[in-house]
Amino acid sequence: MNRELFIPLYEWLIGGSRIGGTYNPYYGSQTEHPEEAAWGQKIFNYTIYIEKIDDTEYLRAAVWSGLRAFSAVDEAELTRKTFECEAESLPDVKAWLTEQRDAFFA
């Protein structure tokens, strides 16, 4: 598959968290044949988000398949990975997600 996955800017993920607001999670998906309706196709879904635990921020990515939203997927159906919470980690996030996507459609 040669379509790039979209990865948001780090600053967008941080959102308003530094001034009392919240982080912005990003959700994306791809099908094998984007020119066709998604119904009946294999769907690769991913999310990139920041999670704060005890004053430490973690940059996380998760993947799953199907038509369900991230909030409706059982933990056992998710594959997650944690990265250093910094802008420089985004190429690693993209590489991991691309690897997961390519394996999913193989």
CYANA upper distance limits for C-alpha pairs under 8 A (distance plus 0.5 A):
  1 MET  CA     32 GLU  CA      8.28
  1 MET  CA    102 ASP  CA      7.14
  1 MET  CA    105 PHE  CA      8.41
  4 GLU  CA     98 THR  CA      8.40
  5 LEU  CA     94 LYS  CA      7.62
  5 LEU  CA     97 LEU  CA      8.34
  5 LEU  CA     98 THR  CA      7.43
  6 PHE  CA     28 GLY  CA      8.03
  7 ILE  CA     90 LEU  CA      7.90
  7 ILE  CA     94 LYS  CA      7.16
  8 PRO  CA     12 TRP  CA      7.05
  8 PRO  CA     13 LEU  CA      7.55
  8 PRO  CA     26 TYR  CA      7.69
  9 LEU  CA     13 LEU  CA      7.11
  9 LEU  CA     87 ALA  CA      8.19
 10 TYR  CA     14 ILE  CA      6.78
 10 TYR  CA     86 GLU  CA      7.74
 10 TYR  CA     87 ALA  CA      5.71
 10 TYR  CA     90 LEU  CA      7.97
 11 GLU  CA     15 GLY  CA      6.80
 11 GLU  CA     87 ALA  CA      8.45
 12 TRP  CA     24 ASN  CA      7.07
 13 LEU  CA     23 TYR  CA      6.27
 13 LEU  CA     24 ASN  CA      5.20
 13 LEU  CA     25 PRO  CA      6.65
 13 LEU  CA     26 TYR  CA      7.84
 13 LEU  CA     49 TYR  CA      7.04
 13 LEU  CA     50 ILE  CA      7.37
 14 ILE  CA     18 ARG  CA      8.00
 14 ILE  CA     22 THR  CA      8.15
 14 ILE  CA     23 TYR  CA      5.51
 14 ILE  CA     24 ASN  CA      6.86
 14 ILE  CA     50 ILE  CA      7.78
 15 GLY  CA     21 GLY  CA      7.81
 15 GLY  CA     22 THR  CA      6.71
 15 GLY  CA     23 TYR  CA      5.37
 15 GLY  CA     24 ASN  CA      5.96
 16 GLY  CA     20 GLY  CA      6.96
 16 GLY  CA     21 GLY  CA      4.79
 16 GLY  CA     22 THR  CA      5.76
 16 GLY  CA     23 TYR  CA      6.81
 17 SER  CA     21 GLY  CA      4.91
 17 SER  CA     22 THR  CA      4.90
 17 SER  CA     23 TYR  CA      5.89
 23 TYR  CA     49 TYR  CA      8.06
 23 TYR  CA     50 ILE  CA      7.04
 24 ASN  CA     49 TYR  CA      7.33
 24 ASN  CA     50 ILE  CA      8.27
 25 PRO  CA     47 THR  CA      7.42
 25 PRO  CA     48 ILE  CA      6.38
 25 PRO  CA     49 TYR  CA      4.94
 25 PRO  CA     50 ILE  CA      7.54
 26 TYR  CA     47 THR  CA      5.89
 26 TYR  CA     48 ILE  CA      5.72
 26 TYR  CA     49 TYR  CA      6.82
 27 TYR  CA     45 ASN  CA      7.94
 27 TYR  CA     46 TYR  CA      6.30
 27 TYR  CA     47 THR  CA      4.89
 27 TYR  CA     48 ILE  CA      7.20
 28 GLY  CA     45 ASN  CA      6.30
 28 GLY  CA     46 TYR  CA      5.83
 28 GLY  CA     47 THR  CA      6.78
 29 SER  CA     43 ILE  CA      7.25
 29 SER  CA     44 PHE  CA      5.88
 29 SER  CA     45 ASN  CA      4.68
 29 SER  CA     46 TYR  CA      6.55
 30 GLN  CA     34 PRO  CA      7.65
 30 GLN  CA     43 ILE  CA      6.41
 30 GLN  CA     44 PHE  CA      5.77
 30 GLN  CA     45 ASN  CA      7.11
 31 THR  CA     38 ALA  CA      7.19
 31 THR  CA     41 GLN  CA      7.09
 31 THR  CA     42 LYS  CA      6.56
 31 THR  CA     43 ILE  CA      5.35
 31 THR  CA     44 PHE  CA      6.79
 32 GLU  CA     41 GLN  CA      7.69
 32 GLU  CA     42 LYS  CA      7.36
 32 GLU  CA     43 ILE  CA      7.99
 32 GLU  CA    105 PHE  CA      7.62
 33 HIS  CA     41 GLN  CA      8.33
 34 PRO  CA     38 ALA  CA      7.96
 37 ALA  CA     41 GLN  CA      8.37
 38 ALA  CA     42 LYS  CA      8.29
 38 ALA  CA     43 ILE  CA      7.78
 42 LYS  CA     65 SER  CA      7.74
 42 LYS  CA     66 GLY  CA      7.19
 42 LYS  CA    105 PHE  CA      8.41
 43 ILE  CA     65 SER  CA      5.90
 43 ILE  CA     66 GLY  CA      5.69
 43 ILE  CA     67 LEU  CA      7.55
 44 PHE  CA     63 VAL  CA      7.75
 44 PHE  CA     64 TRP  CA      6.80
 44 PHE  CA     65 SER  CA      5.38
 44 PHE  CA     66 GLY  CA      7.42
 44 PHE  CA    101 ARG  CA      7.00
 44 PHE  CA    104 PHE  CA      7.73
 45 ASN  CA     63 VAL  CA      6.05
 45 ASN  CA     64 TRP  CA      5.79
 45 ASN  CA     65 SER  CA      6.11
 45 ASN  CA     66 GLY  CA      7.94
 46 TYR  CA     61 ALA  CA      7.59
 46 TYR  CA     62 ALA  CA      6.07
 46 TYR  CA     63 VAL  CA      4.86
 46 TYR  CA     64 TRP  CA      6.98
 46 TYR  CA     97 LEU  CA      8.09
 47 THR  CA     61 ALA  CA      6.04
 47 THR  CA     62 ALA  CA      5.90
 47 THR  CA     63 VAL  CA      7.12
 47 THR  CA     70 PHE  CA      8.31
 48 ILE  CA     59 LEU  CA      7.86
 48 ILE  CA     60 ARG  CA      6.25
 48 ILE  CA     61 ALA  CA      4.95
 48 ILE  CA     62 ALA  CA      7.24
 49 TYR  CA     59 LEU  CA      6.47
 49 TYR  CA     60 ARG  CA      5.90
 49 TYR  CA     61 ALA  CA      6.94
 50 ILE  CA     57 GLU  CA      6.97
 50 ILE  CA     58 TYR  CA      5.98
 50 ILE  CA     59 LEU  CA      5.11
 50 ILE  CA     60 ARG  CA      6.48
 50 ILE  CA     85 CYS  CA      8.00
 51 GLU  CA     57 GLU  CA      6.14
 51 GLU  CA     58 TYR  CA      5.69
 51 GLU  CA     59 LEU  CA      7.08
 51 GLU  CA     60 ARG  CA      7.75
 52 LYS  CA     56 THR  CA      5.91
 52 LYS  CA     57 GLU  CA      4.80
 52 LYS  CA     58 TYR  CA      6.68
 53 ILE  CA     57 GLU  CA      6.96
 53 ILE  CA     58 TYR  CA      8.35
 57 GLU  CA     85 CYS  CA      6.58
 58 TYR  CA     82 THR  CA      7.13
 58 TYR  CA     83 PHE  CA      7.10
 58 TYR  CA     84 GLU  CA      6.84
 58 TYR  CA     85 CYS  CA      5.59
 59 LEU  CA     82 THR  CA      6.32
 59 LEU  CA     83 PHE  CA      5.63
 59 LEU  CA     84 GLU  CA      6.51
 59 LEU  CA     85 CYS  CA      5.11
 59 LEU  CA     86 GLU  CA      8.09
 60 ARG  CA     80 ARG  CA      7.57
 60 ARG  CA     81 LYS  CA      6.31
 60 ARG  CA     82 THR  CA      4.99
 60 ARG  CA     83 PHE  CA      6.53
 61 ALA  CA     80 ARG  CA      6.14
 61 ALA  CA     81 LYS  CA      5.96
 61 ALA  CA     82 THR  CA      7.03
 61 ALA  CA     93 VAL  CA      7.54
 61 ALA  CA     97 LEU  CA      8.29
 62 ALA  CA     78 LEU  CA      6.81
 62 ALA  CA     79 THR  CA      5.93
 62 ALA  CA     80 ARG  CA      4.70
 62 ALA  CA     81 LYS  CA      6.95
 63 VAL  CA     78 LEU  CA      6.24
 63 VAL  CA     79 THR  CA      5.83
 63 VAL  CA     80 ARG  CA      7.08
 63 VAL  CA     97 LEU  CA      8.15
 63 VAL  CA    100 GLN  CA      8.14
 64 TRP  CA     70 PHE  CA      8.42
 64 TRP  CA     73 VAL  CA      8.39
 64 TRP  CA     77 GLU  CA      6.81
 64 TRP  CA     78 LEU  CA      5.73
 64 TRP  CA     79 THR  CA      7.20
 68 ARG  CA     72 ALA  CA      6.48
 68 ARG  CA     73 VAL  CA      6.94
 69 ALA  CA     73 VAL  CA      7.08
 73 VAL  CA     77 GLU  CA      7.03
 73 VAL  CA     78 LEU  CA      7.80
 74 ASP  CA     78 LEU  CA      7.55
 83 PHE  CA     89 SER  CA      6.99
 83 PHE  CA     92 ASP  CA      8.50
 83 PHE  CA     93 VAL  CA      7.84
 84 GLU  CA     89 SER  CA      6.63
 85 CYS  CA     89 SER  CA      7.44
 86 GLU  CA     90 LEU  CA      8.16
 89 SER  CA     93 VAL  CA      6.79
 90 LEU  CA     94 LYS  CA      6.62
 91 PRO  CA     95 ALA  CA      6.61
 92 ASP  CA     96 TRP  CA      6.63
 93 VAL  CA     97 LEU  CA      6.62
 94 LYS  CA     98 THR  CA      6.47
 95 ALA  CA     99 GLU  CA      6.65
 96 TRP  CA    100 GLN  CA      6.72
 97 LEU  CA    101 ARG  CA      6.56
 98 THR  CA    102 ASP  CA      6.51
 99 GLU  CA    103 ALA  CA      6.67
100 GLN  CA    104 PHE  CA      6.63
101 ARG  CA    105 PHE  CA      6.86
102 ASP  CA    106 ALA  CA      6.51
